[in-house]
Structures are given as C-alpha cells and as structure tokens.
Amino acid sequence: MDQKRFLFTMLLALVLLCGFAAAASYRWVLMDLQRLPVEQVTAMVEDDLGSKYFATSKGLTRVDKSDNYQIFTHETTHGALLSDSVTCLGLDRYRGLWIGTSGGGLHVYDNGRWIHYTRDSTRSGLPDDGVLSLAVYREERWVGTRNGFAQLRNNVWTTYTGERIAGRLPHRAVTAIAVDSSGSKWLGTLGGLVKFSGSSWTQYTVDNTQGGLPHNGISYLVVDSSNSLWVGTQAGIARRSADGKWTNFKTDLRLHELAGELTYSISLGSSGEVWGCFKGGVARFNGDKIDLFTKNTVEGLLTRFIYYVMPGRDGGTWFATEKGVLTMYPPLREQDE
C-alpha cells in the first residue's frame, strides 16, 4: 500500500471511529408505527406549542404536546386532504400549517379548520395542483409546482408560469424555494438554480459557478442565520455564503460515502447547526465540524433512507425515515436512571 493510500485509510478509519464513539452516547426511540398512515415519513414540522406534524405519501399525522395523535387522510377525515400524497410542509407565525400535495394542490390546517387552494379554485393563481415546494416568509407564501411557481399574499395570487418563466427558469418544475434576508427568492429546478429579486433573474449552474454547484438538479434549499444559502442537489450539497463564495462538499473527505449522493432535505438546528439528509444517511454541519449519522456509524439507525431531520423542543432530534420516525435523545444522567 502506498503512503497516500495508507494515510487516506487511516484518516477514514479515524473519522468512522469518532462517529461510533459520538453515536454510542445517545438513546434512540422509535415512534409507534400505528400513529402513522404509512411507515415512510418524508417531512416534519413542530410549532411553538409542541405539536408535531408528520408527512407521508398516504396522509398526515399530528401529535400534540400531550402526546395525543390524529391521522388525516382523504378517506377517513372529511374535508381534510384532497390528496393523501403530502410533498412538503410549512408553518406560519400564527401556527397555521401549510401542506403541499401531489395532485391536490395547497392546503392550510389552522386550529381545526381546513382551507384548500387548487388550480381551479384559484382560477389558475396556483399554476398546478402538483405542489413540490413551499417557503413561508413573513406574510408571503411562495409555492413551487410542476408548472412554475406563485406567491400568495393577502389572498392575492401572483403567478409565474408560461411566458413569465420562459428563458428565466431552466426547467418549469420548481423543486425547491427559499427566501433570504433581503427578500430575494431562490428557486431550485431540475436544470439549475435561479435567484429572483422581483426585477431580475440570475441563473446558477455547475458551469458558471466553476463547480461550486455539485449538480444542476436542485432538490432542496435553506437559508441559514448568516444568510448563507444551502443547496441540496441530486449529487451532493453546497453552500453559497452571503458574499457569493461557493463551498462544494462533494469532495469533502469528512463526508466520505455521502458526499456525492442525492440530498433529500436540509434543516436548521437551534444552535446554528445544519442537517443534511442524503441517500445513505445524515450529515450535521456545525462550523468546521461535520458529524455523520449512517447505518455504519450509528447503532440506532436501522435504514439508509433518512428523509428529514428536525431538532425538537423536547431536547430530542427527530429523524424521518422509510421505517418510521426515530428520536435521538442525549444520554441519561445517573440520577435519571
């Protein structure tokens, strides 16, 4: 074995060892699967009162702070979901839950009351009933669909489809949306990333970012507290800082097996950390430190497919997986045992 390969192997072994040591100190709890319409959970949100919502392809589950739960489906809950295939979730400042569906349009669940927005009911204000992405920003609701995107503000729709996006969006399906602190909208598509300021459109691709963008197929977007844009793609994750500098993590040794994989989602922690969910596991970015959570490094994870991570108000970290919801808790103290 040559010296470079030996050093690489030793460094990789050290990274894996550190991952096992860190993971061993946590406790893992699996959510009762009877509380879910189907085991595979793809998105989660929690409001400021401790109610949690879990999205699946067969319906939606709500668990309140008292641990009571309710399952919403089109068949069993009258007036709830027009489509059981829930694609994305968002919470507004009034605890209203915004729900994107595949084929049923956009829904709002607000204190037991349901509101539905479809292409027909909005007179094409919502450009398509296949909702792929959501961004809740102040009083604005930005909705990405299979055929462009739209803004809802004060019950007024502004629609971007057809000629309004021709030549501006590299692909009409808007798979991700985020809004930065200046109010600029970032739009992810299958053909690249676009910054929309309201009067200008700027496209970003692998080529014009000099490889800063790992792949032109954008899967998820999040803006962190420093106004950096985190970009999930079909082949890795990147960060664009507020000054325009790109960091491509695709070749980062610390990510090893996850570096070039499909990014399912990106979420922000309460202490400034960023969680990236990949095909194969999860990476936690905390400053210059990266921790991995995979089947190979964490005994509590039973699957490679973790779609979303949500730091909870109860001190746990919730993992949405293909086999249900797992919660990772800090280790018990001696006096708690």
Secondary structure, DSSP 8 states (H G I E B T S, - for coil): --HHHHHHHHHHHHHHHHHHHHHTT-EEEE--GGGSSSS-EEEEEE-TTS-EEEEETTEEEEE-TTS-EEEE-TTTSTTS-S-S-EEEEEE-TT--EEEEEBSS-EEEEETTEEEEE-TTTTTTSSS-SBEEEEEEETTEEEEEETTEEEEEETTEEEEE-GGGTTTTSSSS-EEEEEE-TTS-EEEEETTEEEEE-SS-EEEE-TTTTTT-SS-S-EEEEEE-TTS-EEEEETTEEEEE-TTS-EEEGGG-GGGGGGTTS-EEEEEE-TTS-EEEEEBTEEEEEETTEEEEESTTT-TT---SBEEEEEE-TTS-EEEEETTEEEEEE----GGG-
